[in-house]
Amino acid sequence: MNVTVVLGIVVLLHLVSVVPWRVCSQRQRLIVKRTLVQKASATSAFCLDGSLPAYHLHRGFGAGQNNWLLQFEGGGWCNDLKSCLDRASTRRGSTHYMSKLEVFSGILSNDSSLNPGCSAGGLATFHHCDNFAEHLSSNANVKCLSDAGFFLDGRDINSKYTARNFFKGVVELQFTNILVPPSADIKGVWKECKKDPATCTPDEINILQGFRHDMLETLKPFLINSESGGMFINSCFAHCQSESQDTWFANDSPRVNDKTIAEAVGDWYFSRNKIKEIDCAYPCDKTCHNLIPKKPPQHHDTHSNPIP
């Protein structure tokens, strides 16, 4: 029996029969129930607060009934006693706060016209892919996709290795916590730039471009030497783009060289093409769905004329 497995945090895979292209809003949402692991005590695999671990499972069907897509959810880590205690009272550290029902979209969609672990889960994908594959039969096709899981060991704006120090406990996110961690920006000089990249000064943009350059240099050996690996690097201010349908595979999804993330992952997964797509530097990409916090509504003079 041939088995196909995809290990990752949000990935694309046309694992079921192909159906015509459809827009996400036209499809019925796939809602999946939570399952608690009742025998967790056998391996002492508990959540931070001692609650039972859990997962959401939706079985494949048709041509995809023997295929599996495993997603390691993102959400960062805790790195000391206090942060782990705080985390234990959230859905990241306890199934008591975990959703009993989960909507599967993006790469987790069961509609092959829409689908094809992010962040912290993406790092887990890097760490466990090879070991996971070794536990399966030799005829199993295993491919691993990491979404926003490459955490650069770079210097912050004060030339300190904040991320490296945090990794001694665990890890932080890129821009906000690695390049410009609160400890390196005590006076809040980068506050507005972190909120909205459109407000960054030319000097701040140059620093961001330096961070991009360092990341691409770090990935260069993989870019040059890997025959089977793929990459899709866009210049969007976003974190984890494969879980959301609008960034994963939609009419207005982000594109690099006219490919959406899902299309690029599909070409890589099925070995249709070598996929190593690298975007131009920010802010050239007009297809991005940048994560910009919404500004509070402005109060207008009630006597002023409305703008047509």
GUVEX-837008 format. One record per residue (C-alpha): residue in three letters; x, y, z. Coordinates in Angstrom, 3 decimals, padded with zeros to 6 digits. Layout:
REM residues N
+------+----------+----------+----------+
! resn !       px !       py !       pz !
+------+----------+----------+----------+
!  ALA !        X !        Y !        Z !
...
+------+----------+----------+----------+
END
This chain:
REM residues 308
+------+----------+----------+----------+
! resn !       px !       py !       pz !
+------+----------+----------+----------+
!  MET !  000.000 !  000.000 !  000.000 !
!  ASN !  001.431 !  003.351 ! -001.002 !
!  VAL !  001.209 !  006.008 !  001.656 !
!  THR !  001.755 !  009.705 !  001.208 !
!  VAL !  002.609 !  011.829 !  004.224 !
!  VAL !  003.161 !  015.537 !  004.462 !
!  LEU !  004.701 !  016.775 !  007.686 !
!  GLY !  004.462 !  020.469 !  008.350 !
!  ILE !  002.519 !  023.274 !  009.738 !
!  VAL !  000.262 !  024.287 !  007.097 !
!  VAL !  001.143 !  023.073 !  003.754 !
!  LEU ! -000.448 !  022.650 !  000.396 !
!  LEU ! -001.195 !  019.330 ! -001.119 !
!  HIS ! -003.628 !  018.259 ! -003.778 !
!  LEU ! -004.190 !  014.986 ! -001.920 !
!  VAL ! -007.723 !  014.318 ! -002.992 !
!  SER ! -009.370 !  014.127 ! -006.386 !
!  VAL ! -009.107 !  017.286 ! -008.458 !
!  VAL ! -012.225 !  019.464 ! -008.740 !
!  PRO ! -012.794 !  022.747 ! -010.576 !
!  TRP ! -011.361 !  026.000 ! -009.204 !
!  ARG ! -013.659 !  027.608 ! -006.655 !
!  VAL ! -013.531 !  030.694 ! -004.506 !
!  CYS ! -013.216 !  030.107 ! -000.773 !
!  SER ! -016.371 !  032.047 !  000.093 !
!  GLN ! -018.433 !  029.665 ! -002.039 !
!  ARG ! -017.455 !  026.604 ! -000.009 !
!  GLN ! -018.976 !  025.247 !  003.169 !
!  ARG ! -016.602 !  025.482 !  006.111 !
!  LEU ! -014.967 !  022.260 !  007.299 !
!  ILE ! -015.389 !  022.094 !  011.094 !
!  VAL ! -013.474 !  019.341 !  012.914 !
!  LYS ! -014.032 !  018.068 !  016.464 !
!  ARG ! -011.291 !  017.811 !  019.063 !
!  THR ! -010.094 !  014.388 !  020.252 !
!  LEU ! -008.420 !  013.954 !  023.648 !
!  VAL ! -005.568 !  011.426 !  023.982 !
!  GLN ! -006.926 !  009.327 !  026.850 !
!  LYS ! -003.844 !  007.078 !  027.158 !
!  ALA ! -001.353 !  009.935 !  027.422 !
!  SER ! -000.209 !  008.736 !  030.849 !
!  ALA !  001.526 !  005.767 !  029.199 !
!  THR !  004.164 !  008.128 !  027.810 !
!  SER !  003.733 !  011.013 !  030.290 !
!  ALA !  002.713 !  013.240 !  027.386 !
!  PHE !  000.720 !  015.978 !  029.086 !
!  CYS !  000.142 !  019.669 !  028.525 !
!  LEU !  001.842 !  022.274 !  030.716 !
!  ASP ! -001.001 !  022.231 !  033.253 !
!  GLY ! -001.248 !  018.430 !  033.296 !
!  SER ! -004.315 !  018.268 !  031.064 !
!  LEU ! -004.604 !  015.602 !  028.381 !
!  PRO ! -003.144 !  016.441 !  024.962 !
!  ALA ! -005.520 !  016.629 !  022.027 !
!  TYR ! -005.698 !  016.822 !  018.251 !
!  HIS ! -008.199 !  017.557 !  015.492 !
!  LEU ! -008.491 !  014.782 !  012.893 !
!  HIS ! -010.390 !  014.730 !  009.610 !
!  ARG ! -009.846 !  011.524 !  007.658 !
!  GLY ! -009.084 !  011.465 !  003.947 !
!  PHE ! -011.422 !  009.965 !  001.384 !
!  GLY ! -011.408 !  008.640 ! -002.146 !
!  ALA ! -007.965 !  008.769 ! -003.741 !
!  GLY ! -006.673 !  010.539 ! -000.645 !
!  GLN ! -007.808 !  008.049 !  002.003 !
!  ASN ! -004.252 !  006.781 !  002.590 !
!  ASN ! -002.673 !  010.222 !  002.543 !
!  TRP ! -001.892 !  012.209 !  005.667 !
!  LEU ! -001.165 !  015.867 !  006.242 !
!  LEU !  000.169 !  016.511 !  009.743 !
!  GLN !  000.177 !  020.103 !  010.912 !
!  PHE !  002.190 !  021.306 !  013.902 !
!  GLU !  000.447 !  024.449 !  015.075 !
!  GLY !  002.500 !  027.567 !  015.667 !
!  GLY !  002.324 !  029.815 !  018.701 !
!  GLY !  005.834 !  030.301 !  020.019 !
!  TRP !  007.293 !  028.827 !  023.198 !
!  CYS !  007.818 !  029.558 !  026.869 !
!  ASN !  011.413 !  029.761 !  028.059 !
!  ASP !  011.287 !  030.116 !  031.843 !
!  LEU !  009.078 !  029.175 !  034.787 !
!  LYS !  007.010 !  032.363 !  034.745 !
!  SER !  006.303 !  032.335 !  031.025 !
!  CYS !  005.407 !  028.627 !  031.171 !
!  LEU !  003.041 !  029.215 !  034.100 !
!  ASP !  001.381 !  032.008 !  032.155 !
!  ARG !  001.161 !  029.819 !  029.066 !
!  ALA ! -000.438 !  026.999 !  031.067 !
!  SER ! -003.571 !  029.120 !  031.451 !
!  THR ! -004.022 !  029.549 !  027.686 !
!  ARG ! -004.908 !  027.326 !  024.723 !
!  ARG ! -001.179 !  027.078 !  023.995 !
!  GLY ! -000.541 !  025.223 !  027.246 !
!  SER ! -003.789 !  023.547 !  028.206 !
!  THR ! -006.548 !  021.683 !  026.410 !
!  HIS ! -008.974 !  023.138 !  028.961 !
!  TYR ! -008.756 !  026.325 !  026.886 !
!  MET ! -008.401 !  024.627 !  023.503 !
!  SER ! -011.215 !  024.947 !  020.976 !
!  LYS ! -013.426 !  021.858 !  020.816 !
!  LEU ! -014.204 !  022.677 !  017.195 !
!  GLU ! -011.636 !  023.875 !  014.655 !
!  VAL ! -012.190 !  025.261 !  011.165 !
!  PHE ! -009.846 !  023.636 !  008.638 !
!  SER ! -008.917 !  026.080 !  005.879 !
!  GLY ! -005.944 !  026.904 !  003.707 !
!  ILE ! -003.656 !  023.929 !  003.459 !
!  LEU ! -005.949 !  021.975 !  005.790 !
!  SER ! -008.974 !  022.314 !  003.516 !
!  ASN ! -010.494 !  019.044 !  002.286 !
!  ASP ! -011.328 !  020.695 ! -001.037 !
!  SER ! -008.455 !  020.013 ! -003.405 !
!  SER ! -009.281 !  023.177 ! -005.328 !
!  LEU ! -008.456 !  025.193 ! -002.200 !
!  ASN ! -005.745 !  023.337 ! -000.345 !
!  PRO ! -002.571 !  022.091 ! -001.562 !
!  GLY !  003.192 !  023.649 !  011.229 !
!  CYS !  003.685 !  027.428 !  010.951 !
!  SER !  006.039 !  029.466 !  013.092 !
!  ALA !  006.940 !  027.333 !  016.128 !
!  GLY !  005.400 !  024.354 !  014.378 !
!  GLY !  007.537 !  025.133 !  011.346 !
!  LEU !  010.661 !  024.800 !  013.432 !
!  ALA !  009.390 !  021.423 !  014.654 !
!  THR !  009.067 !  020.393 !  011.017 !
!  PHE !  012.743 !  021.144 !  010.418 !
!  HIS !  013.766 !  019.171 !  013.497 !
!  HIS !  011.619 !  016.066 !  013.081 !
!  CYS !  011.131 !  015.523 !  009.343 !
!  ASP !  013.907 !  012.974 !  008.775 !
!  ASN !  013.290 !  011.116 !  012.025 !
!  PHE !  009.575 !  010.942 !  011.289 !
!  ALA !  010.202 !  009.509 !  007.817 !
!  GLU !  012.413 !  006.764 !  009.253 !
!  HIS !  009.437 !  005.385 !  011.201 !
!  LEU !  007.414 !  004.793 !  008.034 !
!  SER !  007.694 !  002.121 !  005.369 !
!  SER !  010.229 !  002.647 !  002.603 !
!  ASN !  007.497 !  003.202 !  000.002 !
!  ALA !  005.976 !  006.129 !  001.926 !
!  ASN !  006.440 !  009.475 !  000.209 !
!  VAL !  007.266 !  012.015 !  002.934 !
!  LYS !  007.730 !  015.721 !  002.310 !
!  CYS !  007.967 !  018.452 !  004.912 !
!  LEU !  006.959 !  022.087 !  004.596 !
!  SER !  007.875 !  024.724 !  007.152 !
!  ASP !  005.782 !  027.905 !  007.091 !
!  ALA !  007.494 !  030.865 !  008.775 !
!  GLY !  009.712 !  028.436 !  010.685 !
!  PHE !  013.180 !  029.715 !  009.741 !
!  PHE !  014.395 !  031.764 !  012.713 !
!  LEU !  017.534 !  033.630 !  011.761 !
!  ASP !  020.404 !  033.707 !  014.246 !
!  GLY !  021.048 !  037.379 !  013.532 !
!  ARG !  021.951 !  040.503 !  015.449 !
!  ASP !  019.273 !  042.928 !  016.608 !
!  ILE !  019.425 !  046.727 !  016.198 !
!  ASN !  021.880 !  046.897 !  019.116 !
!  SER !  024.122 !  044.236 !  017.534 !
!  LYS !  023.160 !  041.697 !  020.203 !
!  TYR !  022.131 !  038.099 !  019.557 !
!  THR !  018.776 !  038.348 !  021.290 !
!  ALA !  017.370 !  035.315 !  019.480 !
!  ARG !  020.391 !  033.183 !  020.340 !
!  ASN !  020.021 !  034.012 !  024.020 !
!  PHE !  016.326 !  033.238 !  023.927 !
!  PHE !  016.997 !  029.932 !  022.190 !
!  LYS !  018.764 !  028.812 !  025.333 !
!  GLY !  015.234 !  028.649 !  026.698 !
!  VAL !  013.458 !  028.508 !  023.370 !
!  VAL !  012.604 !  031.055 !  020.613 !
!  GLU !  010.991 !  034.369 !  019.696 !
!  LEU !  009.425 !  035.733 !  016.537 !
!  GLN !  011.332 !  037.561 !  013.802 !
!  PHE !  011.010 !  041.347 !  013.274 !
!  THR !  009.179 !  042.284 !  016.494 !
!  ASN !  011.215 !  040.126 !  018.872 !
!  ILE !  014.474 !  039.260 !  017.075 !
!  LEU !  015.513 !  042.256 !  014.998 !
!  VAL !  013.819 !  044.809 !  017.271 !
!  PRO !  013.199 !  043.114 !  020.635 !
!  PRO !  011.813 !  045.378 !  023.411 !
!  SER !  015.114 !  045.046 !  025.290 !
!  ALA !  016.976 !  046.651 !  022.370 !
!  ASP !  014.506 !  049.501 !  021.865 !
!  ILE !  013.882 !  050.815 !  025.369 !
!  LYS !  012.989 !  054.323 !  024.132 !
!  GLY !  010.500 !  052.977 !  021.606 !
!  VAL !  012.181 !  054.520 !  018.567 !
!  TRP !  010.958 !  051.623 !  016.415 !
!  LYS !  007.435 !  051.632 !  017.862 !
!  GLU !  005.660 !  053.094 !  014.830 !
!  CYS !  007.713 !  051.114 !  012.314 !
!  LYS !  006.835 !  047.867 !  014.125 !
!  LYS !  003.149 !  048.790 !  014.054 !
!  ASP !  003.079 !  049.696 !  010.374 !
!  PRO !  006.056 !  049.188 !  008.013 !
!  ALA !  004.706 !  051.999 !  005.828 !
!  THR !  005.810 !  054.437 !  008.556 !
!  CYS !  009.410 !  053.175 !  008.698 !
!  THR !  012.069 !  055.780 !  007.998 !
!  PRO !  014.606 !  055.271 !  005.181 !
!  ASP !  017.244 !  054.339 !  007.788 !
!  GLU !  014.913 !  051.767 !  009.351 !
!  ILE !  014.104 !  050.310 !  005.927 !
!  ASN !  017.841 !  049.951 !  005.255 !
!  ILE !  018.209 !  048.008 !  008.505 !
!  LEU !  015.313 !  045.753 !  007.503 !
!  GLN !  016.923 !  045.156 !  004.121 !
!  GLY !  020.126 !  044.186 !  005.921 !
!  PHE !  018.161 !  041.600 !  007.900 !
!  ARG !  016.715 !  040.273 !  004.631 !
!  HIS !  020.207 !  040.118 !  003.113 !
!  ASP !  021.534 !  038.135 !  006.088 !
!  MET !  018.678 !  035.656 !  005.834 !
!  LEU !  019.195 !  035.098 !  002.106 !
!  GLU !  022.940 !  034.652 !  002.643 !
!  THR !  022.229 !  032.047 !  005.322 !
!  LEU !  019.935 !  030.186 !  002.929 !
!  LYS !  022.316 !  030.401 ! -000.034 !
!  PRO !  023.873 !  026.908 !  000.460 !
!  PHE !  020.375 !  025.418 !  000.415 !
!  LEU !  019.447 !  027.501 ! -002.621 !
!  ILE !  022.497 !  026.328 ! -004.561 !
!  ASN !  022.954 !  022.742 ! -003.398 !
!  SER !  019.509 !  021.309 ! -002.672 !
!  GLU !  017.994 !  019.494 ! -005.642 !
!  SER !  014.764 !  018.326 ! -004.021 !
!  GLY !  014.141 !  021.191 ! -001.601 !
!  GLY !  012.042 !  024.227 ! -002.411 !
!  MET !  011.500 !  027.715 ! -001.048 !
!  PHE !  008.978 !  030.522 ! -001.399 !
!  ILE !  010.235 !  033.741 !  000.195 !
!  ASN !  008.080 !  036.813 ! -000.185 !
!  SER !  008.674 !  040.278 !  001.245 !
!  CYS !  005.392 !  040.539 !  003.119 !
!  PHE !  004.931 !  041.592 !  006.739 !
!  ALA !  003.017 !  038.447 !  007.623 !
!  HIS !  003.566 !  035.402 !  009.807 !
!  CYS !  002.238 !  031.989 !  008.747 !
!  GLN !  000.540 !  032.370 !  005.383 !
!  SER ! -000.501 !  028.797 !  004.623 !
!  GLU ! -003.262 !  028.503 !  007.251 !
!  SER ! -005.358 !  031.343 !  005.870 !
!  GLN ! -007.197 !  030.790 !  002.611 !
!  ASP ! -006.729 !  034.379 !  001.435 !
!  THR ! -002.938 !  034.134 !  001.581 !
!  TRP ! -002.678 !  030.435 !  000.724 !
!  PHE ! -004.763 !  030.148 ! -002.436 !
!  ALA ! -007.223 !  032.815 ! -003.557 !
!  ASN ! -007.642 !  035.157 ! -006.490 !
!  ASP ! -005.743 !  037.924 ! -004.693 !
!  SER ! -003.228 !  035.776 ! -002.781 !
!  PRO !  000.392 !  036.982 ! -002.528 !
!  ARG !  002.464 !  035.951 ! -005.527 !
!  VAL !  006.113 !  035.662 ! -006.468 !
!  ASN !  006.816 !  035.343 ! -010.194 !
!  ASP !  003.042 !  035.034 ! -010.668 !
!  LYS !  002.802 !  031.965 ! -008.411 !
!  THR !  000.696 !  031.760 ! -005.272 !
!  ILE !  002.093 !  029.946 ! -002.248 !
!  ALA ! -000.189 !  026.967 ! -002.901 !
!  GLU !  000.830 !  026.742 ! -006.559 !
!  ALA !  004.516 !  026.889 ! -005.651 !
!  VAL !  004.111 !  024.194 ! -002.988 !
!  GLY !  002.146 !  022.047 ! -005.438 !
!  ASP !  004.908 !  022.283 ! -008.050 !
!  TRP !  007.483 !  021.374 ! -005.388 !
!  TYR !  005.464 !  018.527 ! -003.890 !
!  PHE !  004.711 !  016.854 ! -007.213 !
!  SER !  008.204 !  017.595 ! -008.575 !
!  ARG !  006.717 !  019.447 ! -011.528 !
!  ASN !  009.346 !  022.171 ! -011.316 !
!  LYS !  012.235 !  023.238 ! -009.131 !
!  ILE !  010.706 !  025.862 ! -006.880 !
!  LYS !  013.024 !  028.425 ! -005.342 !
!  GLU !  011.083 !  031.656 ! -005.537 !
!  ILE !  012.593 !  034.757 ! -003.906 !
!  ASP !  010.685 !  038.027 ! -003.890 !
!  CYS !  012.077 !  041.472 ! -004.608 !
!  ALA !  012.888 !  043.610 ! -001.574 !
!  TYR !  010.167 !  045.405 !  000.403 !
!  PRO !  008.074 !  047.374 ! -000.531 !
!  CYS !  007.995 !  046.347 ! -004.210 !
!  ASP !  005.489 !  043.470 ! -003.862 !
!  LYS !  001.967 !  044.853 ! -004.279 !
!  THR !  000.287 !  041.462 ! -003.775 !
!  CYS !  001.157 !  041.227 ! -000.065 !
!  HIS ! -001.453 !  040.929 !  002.669 !
!  ASN !  000.608 !  042.796 !  005.257 !
!  LEU ! -000.492 !  042.363 !  008.865 !
!  ILE ! -001.077 !  045.986 !  009.813 !
!  PRO ! -003.034 !  046.681 !  013.028 !
!  LYS ! -006.246 !  048.529 !  012.331 !
!  LYS ! -006.183 !  052.170 !  013.295 !
!  PRO ! -008.895 !  053.404 !  015.680 !
!  PRO ! -011.795 !  055.134 !  013.907 !
!  GLN ! -011.392 !  058.854 !  013.459 !
!  HIS ! -014.115 !  061.223 !  014.609 !
!  HIS ! -015.170 !  063.589 !  011.846 !
!  ASP ! -016.895 !  066.931 !  012.105 !
!  THR ! -020.600 !  066.204 !  011.651 !
!  HIS ! -021.022 !  069.475 !  009.774 !
!  SER ! -018.389 !  068.703 !  007.160 !
!  ASN ! -019.373 !  067.562 !  003.705 !
!  PRO ! -018.983 !  063.810 !  003.050 !
!  ILE ! -016.255 !  062.755 !  000.663 !
!  PRO ! -017.839 !  061.482 ! -002.558 !
+------+----------+----------+----------+
END
